[in-house]
């Protein structure tokens, strides 16, 4: 079976931690920020972990 190419769009958006977890940034934090509460904007700055079936798909896209 041939080698799988890394999906570069995915590779630019996520990071794999030392323990193998997948970390991503949160969405909706770029514009139209005036109507969003301070707590909501603060939570958008933090990173989130990915789990379940999506984690499996991402690892497959990265060839991990």
C-alpha positions as YAML, in Angstrom:
chain: A
units: angstrom
residues:
- id: 1
  name: UNK
  ca: [0.00, 0.00, 0.00]
- id: 2
  name: UNK
  ca: [1.43, 3.45, -0.89]
- id: 3
  name: UNK
  ca: [2.31, 6.11, 1.64]
- id: 4
  name: UNK
  ca: [-0.48, 8.54, 2.56]
- id: 5
  name: UNK
  ca: [0.07, 12.23, 1.96]
- id: 6
  name: UNK
  ca: [-0.49, 14.65, 4.83]
- id: 7
  name: UNK
  ca: [-3.60, 16.81, 4.43]
- id: 8
  name: UNK
  ca: [-1.94, 20.23, 4.65]
- id: 9
  name: UNK
  ca: [-5.15, 22.14, 5.45]
- id: 10
  name: UNK
  ca: [-5.64, 19.97, 8.52]
- id: 11
  name: UNK
  ca: [-1.97, 20.15, 9.50]
- id: 12
  name: UNK
  ca: [-2.09, 23.97, 9.59]
- id: 13
  name: UNK
  ca: [-5.12, 24.06, 11.88]
- id: 14
  name: UNK
  ca: [-4.39, 21.46, 14.55]
- id: 15
  name: UNK
  ca: [-1.54, 20.38, 16.79]
- id: 16
  name: UNK
  ca: [-0.77, 17.01, 18.33]
- id: 17
  name: UNK
  ca: [0.36, 17.09, 21.96]
- id: 18
  name: UNK
  ca: [3.09, 14.93, 23.43]
- id: 19
  name: UNK
  ca: [0.53, 12.52, 24.86]
- id: 20
  name: UNK
  ca: [-1.16, 12.15, 21.43]
- id: 21
  name: UNK
  ca: [-4.20, 14.38, 22.01]
- id: 22
  name: UNK
  ca: [-5.38, 16.69, 19.23]
- id: 23
  name: UNK
  ca: [-5.72, 20.39, 20.02]
- id: 24
  name: UNK
  ca: [-7.62, 22.91, 17.89]
- id: 25
  name: UNK
  ca: [-8.53, 26.58, 18.05]
- id: 26
  name: UNK
  ca: [-12.11, 27.72, 18.57]
- id: 27
  name: UNK
  ca: [-14.22, 29.30, 15.84]
- id: 28
  name: UNK
  ca: [-16.17, 32.59, 15.60]
- id: 29
  name: UNK
  ca: [-13.49, 34.84, 17.13]
- id: 30
  name: UNK
  ca: [-12.48, 37.02, 14.19]
- id: 31
  name: UNK
  ca: [-15.22, 39.57, 13.49]
- id: 32
  name: UNK
  ca: [-18.57, 40.89, 14.73]
- id: 33
  name: UNK
  ca: [-17.17, 40.89, 18.26]
- id: 34
  name: UNK
  ca: [-19.20, 43.84, 19.61]
- id: 35
  name: UNK
  ca: [-22.32, 41.76, 20.18]
- id: 36
  name: UNK
  ca: [-20.47, 38.90, 21.90]
- id: 37
  name: UNK
  ca: [-20.05, 38.94, 25.66]
- id: 38
  name: UNK
  ca: [-16.63, 39.24, 27.32]
- id: 39
  name: UNK
  ca: [-16.90, 35.73, 28.72]
- id: 40
  name: UNK
  ca: [-17.74, 34.31, 25.29]
- id: 41
  name: UNK
  ca: [-14.80, 36.11, 23.65]
- id: 42
  name: UNK
  ca: [-12.46, 35.00, 26.44]
- id: 43
  name: UNK
  ca: [-13.52, 31.37, 25.99]
- id: 44
  name: UNK
  ca: [-12.89, 31.62, 22.24]
- id: 45
  name: UNK
  ca: [-9.21, 32.39, 22.93]
- id: 46
  name: UNK
  ca: [-8.65, 29.04, 24.64]
- id: 47
  name: UNK
  ca: [-7.86, 25.89, 22.73]
- id: 48
  name: UNK
  ca: [-10.06, 22.79, 22.70]
- id: 49
  name: UNK
  ca: [-9.31, 19.10, 22.43]
- id: 50
  name: UNK
  ca: [-10.83, 16.88, 19.76]
- id: 51
  name: UNK
  ca: [-12.21, 13.44, 20.56]
- id: 52
  name: UNK
  ca: [-14.23, 10.55, 19.22]
- id: 53
  name: UNK
  ca: [-14.67, 9.74, 15.55]
- id: 54
  name: UNK
  ca: [-13.42, 13.16, 14.45]
- id: 55
  name: UNK
  ca: [-10.10, 12.53, 16.21]
- id: 56
  name: UNK
  ca: [-9.72, 9.28, 14.29]
- id: 57
  name: UNK
  ca: [-10.47, 11.04, 10.98]
- id: 58
  name: UNK
  ca: [-7.95, 13.80, 11.71]
- id: 59
  name: UNK
  ca: [-5.21, 11.33, 12.59]
- id: 60
  name: UNK
  ca: [-5.91, 9.51, 9.34]
- id: 61
  name: UNK
  ca: [-5.67, 12.80, 7.40]
- id: 62
  name: UNK
  ca: [-2.32, 13.51, 9.03]
- id: 63
  name: UNK
  ca: [-0.99, 10.01, 8.56]
- id: 64
  name: UNK
  ca: [-0.39, 9.53, 12.29]
...
